[in-house]
Amino acid sequence: MDKIVGDKELIEKLQGGAKHVEVFDANGKLLGRYLPQHEYERRMIECGFFPEFDEEIRRQGIEDYKAGRGVTTEELLASLVEIRRTGELRP
Protein backbone atom coordinates (compact mmCIF):
# COMPACT_ATOMS: atom_id res chain seq x y z
CA MET A 1 0.00 0.00 0.00
CA ASP A 2 1.29 3.45 -0.87
CA LYS A 3 1.59 6.00 1.90
CA ILE A 4 1.04 9.74 1.98
CA VAL A 5 2.62 11.82 4.72
CA GLY A 6 0.29 14.65 5.60
CA ASP A 7 1.60 18.13 6.20
CA LYS A 8 -0.10 20.48 8.65
CA GLU A 9 -2.50 21.79 5.98
CA LEU A 10 -3.65 18.32 4.92
CA ILE A 11 -4.10 17.19 8.52
CA GLU A 12 -6.23 20.27 9.19
CA LYS A 13 -8.33 19.52 6.11
CA LEU A 14 -8.81 15.98 7.37
CA GLN A 15 -10.03 17.60 10.59
CA GLY A 16 -7.17 16.15 12.59
CA GLY A 17 -8.12 12.61 11.68
CA ALA A 18 -11.18 12.80 13.91
CA LYS A 19 -13.96 12.01 11.44
CA HIS A 20 -14.90 10.64 8.03
CA VAL A 21 -13.98 13.10 5.26
CA GLU A 22 -14.70 12.97 1.52
CA VAL A 23 -11.77 14.02 -0.72
CA PHE A 24 -12.50 15.77 -4.05
CA ASP A 25 -10.31 17.03 -6.88
CA ALA A 26 -10.46 20.64 -8.14
CA ASN A 27 -13.27 19.71 -10.57
CA GLY A 28 -15.51 18.33 -7.84
CA LYS A 29 -14.86 14.66 -8.67
CA LEU A 30 -14.88 12.42 -5.60
CA LEU A 31 -11.42 10.85 -5.28
CA GLY A 32 -12.14 8.82 -2.20
CA ARG A 33 -12.99 8.84 1.45
CA TYR A 34 -10.76 9.18 4.45
CA LEU A 35 -11.57 7.24 7.61
CA PRO A 36 -9.83 7.76 10.94
CA GLN A 37 -7.86 4.69 12.05
CA HIS A 38 -10.30 3.70 14.82
CA GLU A 39 -13.23 3.82 12.38
CA TYR A 40 -11.31 1.85 9.74
CA GLU A 41 -10.43 -0.85 12.30
CA ARG A 42 -14.02 -1.04 13.56
CA ARG A 43 -15.39 -1.50 10.06
CA MET A 44 -12.77 -4.08 9.11
CA ILE A 45 -13.46 -6.09 12.25
CA GLU A 46 -17.22 -5.96 11.56
CA CYS A 47 -16.51 -7.43 8.11
CA GLY A 48 -14.39 -10.17 9.67
CA PHE A 49 -11.23 -9.12 7.91
CA PHE A 50 -8.21 -7.54 9.46
CA PRO A 51 -4.98 -9.28 8.43
CA GLU A 52 -2.80 -7.36 10.89
CA PHE A 53 -4.98 -8.60 13.75
CA ASP A 54 -5.04 -12.13 12.30
CA GLU A 55 -1.24 -12.26 12.44
CA GLU A 56 -1.19 -10.95 16.02
CA ILE A 57 -3.84 -13.48 17.08
CA ARG A 58 -1.85 -16.31 15.45
CA ARG A 59 1.37 -15.23 17.16
CA GLN A 60 -0.35 -14.90 20.54
CA GLY A 61 -2.00 -18.30 20.07
CA ILE A 62 1.39 -19.94 19.46
CA GLU A 63 2.83 -18.24 22.56
CA ASP A 64 -0.16 -19.32 24.66
CA TYR A 65 0.13 -22.90 23.39
CA LYS A 66 3.85 -23.07 24.16
CA ALA A 67 3.22 -21.66 27.65
CA GLY A 68 0.52 -24.24 28.37
CA ARG A 69 -2.29 -21.67 28.25
CA GLY A 70 -5.34 -22.27 26.18
CA VAL A 71 -8.21 -24.68 25.83
CA THR A 72 -8.94 -27.77 23.82
CA THR A 73 -11.42 -27.70 20.95
CA GLU A 74 -13.90 -29.58 23.13
CA GLU A 75 -13.53 -27.01 25.93
CA LEU A 76 -14.00 -24.15 23.49
CA LEU A 77 -17.11 -25.71 21.96
CA ALA A 78 -18.57 -26.40 25.41
CA SER A 79 -17.95 -22.78 26.33
CA LEU A 80 -19.74 -21.59 23.19
CA VAL A 81 -22.70 -23.87 23.92
CA GLU A 82 -22.86 -22.44 27.45
CA ILE A 83 -22.78 -18.87 26.12
CA ARG A 84 -25.60 -19.66 23.72
CA ARG A 85 -27.61 -21.32 26.50
CA THR A 86 -27.15 -18.65 29.16
CA GLY A 87 -26.05 -15.58 27.23
CA GLU A 88 -23.16 -15.17 29.66
CA LEU A 89 -19.45 -15.84 29.58
CA ARG A 90 -18.19 -18.27 32.14
CA PRO A 91 -14.90 -17.73 33.96
CNS distance restraints for C-alpha pairs under 8 A (distance, minus, plus):
assign (resid   6 and name CA) (resid  10 and name CA) 5.42 0.50 0.50
assign (resid   6 and name CA) (resid  11 and name CA) 5.86 0.50 0.50
assign (resid   7 and name CA) (resid  11 and name CA) 6.23 0.50 0.50
assign (resid   8 and name CA) (resid  12 and name CA) 6.16 0.50 0.50
assign (resid   9 and name CA) (resid  13 and name CA) 6.25 0.50 0.50
assign (resid  10 and name CA) (resid  14 and name CA) 6.18 0.50 0.50
assign (resid  11 and name CA) (resid  15 and name CA) 6.29 0.50 0.50
assign (resid  11 and name CA) (resid  16 and name CA) 5.20 0.50 0.50
assign (resid  11 and name CA) (resid  17 and name CA) 6.87 0.50 0.50
assign (resid  12 and name CA) (resid  16 and name CA) 5.42 0.50 0.50
assign (resid  14 and name CA) (resid  18 and name CA) 7.64 0.50 0.50
assign (resid  14 and name CA) (resid  19 and name CA) 7.67 0.50 0.50
assign (resid  14 and name CA) (resid  21 and name CA) 6.28 0.50 0.50
assign (resid  14 and name CA) (resid  34 and name CA) 7.64 0.50 0.50
assign (resid  15 and name CA) (resid  19 and name CA) 6.89 0.50 0.50
assign (resid  17 and name CA) (resid  35 and name CA) 7.57 0.50 0.50
assign (resid  17 and name CA) (resid  36 and name CA) 5.19 0.50 0.50
assign (resid  17 and name CA) (resid  37 and name CA) 7.93 0.50 0.50
assign (resid  18 and name CA) (resid  36 and name CA) 6.01 0.50 0.50
assign (resid  19 and name CA) (resid  35 and name CA) 6.57 0.50 0.50
assign (resid  19 and name CA) (resid  36 and name CA) 5.94 0.50 0.50
assign (resid  20 and name CA) (resid  33 and name CA) 7.09 0.50 0.50
assign (resid  20 and name CA) (resid  34 and name CA) 5.66 0.50 0.50
assign (resid  20 and name CA) (resid  35 and name CA) 4.78 0.50 0.50
assign (resid  20 and name CA) (resid  36 and name CA) 6.51 0.50 0.50
assign (resid  21 and name CA) (resid  33 and name CA) 5.80 0.50 0.50
assign (resid  21 and name CA) (resid  34 and name CA) 5.14 0.50 0.50
assign (resid  21 and name CA) (resid  35 and name CA) 6.76 0.50 0.50
assign (resid  22 and name CA) (resid  30 and name CA) 7.14 0.50 0.50
assign (resid  22 and name CA) (resid  31 and name CA) 7.84 0.50 0.50
assign (resid  22 and name CA) (resid  32 and name CA) 6.13 0.50 0.50
assign (resid  22 and name CA) (resid  33 and name CA) 4.47 0.50 0.50
assign (resid  22 and name CA) (resid  34 and name CA) 6.20 0.50 0.50
assign (resid  23 and name CA) (resid  30 and name CA) 6.00 0.50 0.50
assign (resid  23 and name CA) (resid  31 and name CA) 5.56 0.50 0.50
assign (resid  23 and name CA) (resid  32 and name CA) 5.42 0.50 0.50
assign (resid  23 and name CA) (resid  33 and name CA) 5.75 0.50 0.50
assign (resid  23 and name CA) (resid  34 and name CA) 7.16 0.50 0.50
assign (resid  24 and name CA) (resid  28 and name CA) 5.47 0.50 0.50
assign (resid  24 and name CA) (resid  29 and name CA) 5.31 0.50 0.50
assign (resid  24 and name CA) (resid  30 and name CA) 4.40 0.50 0.50
assign (resid  24 and name CA) (resid  31 and name CA) 5.18 0.50 0.50
assign (resid  24 and name CA) (resid  32 and name CA) 7.21 0.50 0.50
assign (resid  25 and name CA) (resid  29 and name CA) 5.44 0.50 0.50
assign (resid  25 and name CA) (resid  30 and name CA) 6.62 0.50 0.50
assign (resid  25 and name CA) (resid  31 and name CA) 6.47 0.50 0.50
assign (resid  35 and name CA) (resid  39 and name CA) 6.10 0.50 0.50
assign (resid  35 and name CA) (resid  40 and name CA) 5.80 0.50 0.50
assign (resid  36 and name CA) (resid  40 and name CA) 6.21 0.50 0.50
assign (resid  37 and name CA) (resid  41 and name CA) 6.11 0.50 0.50
assign (resid  38 and name CA) (resid  42 and name CA) 6.16 0.50 0.50
assign (resid  39 and name CA) (resid  43 and name CA) 6.19 0.50 0.50
assign (resid  40 and name CA) (resid  44 and name CA) 6.15 0.50 0.50
assign (resid  41 and name CA) (resid  45 and name CA) 6.06 0.50 0.50
assign (resid  41 and name CA) (resid  50 and name CA) 7.60 0.50 0.50
assign (resid  42 and name CA) (resid  46 and name CA) 6.20 0.50 0.50
assign (resid  43 and name CA) (resid  47 and name CA) 6.34 0.50 0.50
assign (resid  44 and name CA) (resid  48 and name CA) 6.32 0.50 0.50
assign (resid  44 and name CA) (resid  49 and name CA) 5.39 0.50 0.50
assign (resid  44 and name CA) (resid  50 and name CA) 5.73 0.50 0.50
assign (resid  45 and name CA) (resid  49 and name CA) 5.74 0.50 0.50
assign (resid  45 and name CA) (resid  50 and name CA) 6.11 0.50 0.50
assign (resid  50 and name CA) (resid  54 and name CA) 6.26 0.50 0.50
assign (resid  51 and name CA) (resid  55 and name CA) 6.25 0.50 0.50
assign (resid  52 and name CA) (resid  56 and name CA) 6.46 0.50 0.50
assign (resid  53 and name CA) (resid  57 and name CA) 6.01 0.50 0.50
assign (resid  54 and name CA) (resid  58 and name CA) 6.13 0.50 0.50
assign (resid  55 and name CA) (resid  59 and name CA) 6.15 0.50 0.50
assign (resid  56 and name CA) (resid  60 and name CA) 6.06 0.50 0.50
assign (resid  57 and name CA) (resid  61 and name CA) 5.96 0.50 0.50
assign (resid  58 and name CA) (resid  62 and name CA) 6.31 0.50 0.50
assign (resid  59 and name CA) (resid  63 and name CA) 6.35 0.50 0.50
assign (resid  60 and name CA) (resid  64 and name CA) 6.04 0.50 0.50
assign (resid  61 and name CA) (resid  65 and name CA) 6.06 0.50 0.50
assign (resid  62 and name CA) (resid  66 and name CA) 6.16 0.50 0.50
assign (resid  63 and name CA) (resid  67 and name CA) 6.14 0.50 0.50
assign (resid  64 and name CA) (resid  68 and name CA) 6.19 0.50 0.50
assign (resid  64 and name CA) (resid  69 and name CA) 4.79 0.50 0.50
assign (resid  64 and name CA) (resid  70 and name CA) 6.15 0.50 0.50
assign (resid  65 and name CA) (resid  69 and name CA) 5.56 0.50 0.50
assign (resid  65 and name CA) (resid  70 and name CA) 6.17 0.50 0.50
assign (resid  71 and name CA) (resid  75 and name CA) 5.81 0.50 0.50
assign (resid  71 and name CA) (resid  76 and name CA) 6.26 0.50 0.50
assign (resid  72 and name CA) (resid  76 and name CA) 6.22 0.50 0.50
assign (resid  73 and name CA) (resid  77 and name CA) 6.12 0.50 0.50
assign (resid  74 and name CA) (resid  78 and name CA) 6.10 0.50 0.50
assign (resid  75 and name CA) (resid  79 and name CA) 6.13 0.50 0.50
assign (resid  76 and name CA) (resid  80 and name CA) 6.30 0.50 0.50
assign (resid  77 and name CA) (resid  81 and name CA) 6.21 0.50 0.50
assign (resid  78 and name CA) (resid  82 and name CA) 6.18 0.50 0.50
assign (resid  79 and name CA) (resid  83 and name CA) 6.21 0.50 0.50
assign (resid  79 and name CA) (resid  89 and name CA) 7.81 0.50 0.50
assign (resid  79 and name CA) (resid  90 and name CA) 7.36 0.50 0.50
assign (resid  80 and name CA) (resid  84 and name CA) 6.18 0.50 0.50
assign (resid  81 and name CA) (resid  85 and name CA) 6.10 0.50 0.50
assign (resid  82 and name CA) (resid  86 and name CA) 5.98 0.50 0.50
assign (resid  82 and name CA) (resid  87 and name CA) 7.57 0.50 0.50
assign (resid  82 and name CA) (resid  88 and name CA) 7.61 0.50 0.50
assign (resid  82 and name CA) (resid  89 and name CA) 7.73 0.50 0.50
assign (resid  82 and name CA) (resid  90 and name CA) 7.83 0.50 0.50
assign (resid  83 and name CA) (resid  87 and name CA) 4.76 0.50 0.50
assign (resid  83 and name CA) (resid  88 and name CA) 5.13 0.50 0.50
assign (resid  83 and name CA) (resid  89 and name CA) 5.67 0.50 0.50
assign (resid  83 and name CA) (resid  90 and name CA) 7.59 0.50 0.50
assign (resid  84 and name CA) (resid  88 and name CA) 7.84 0.50 0.50
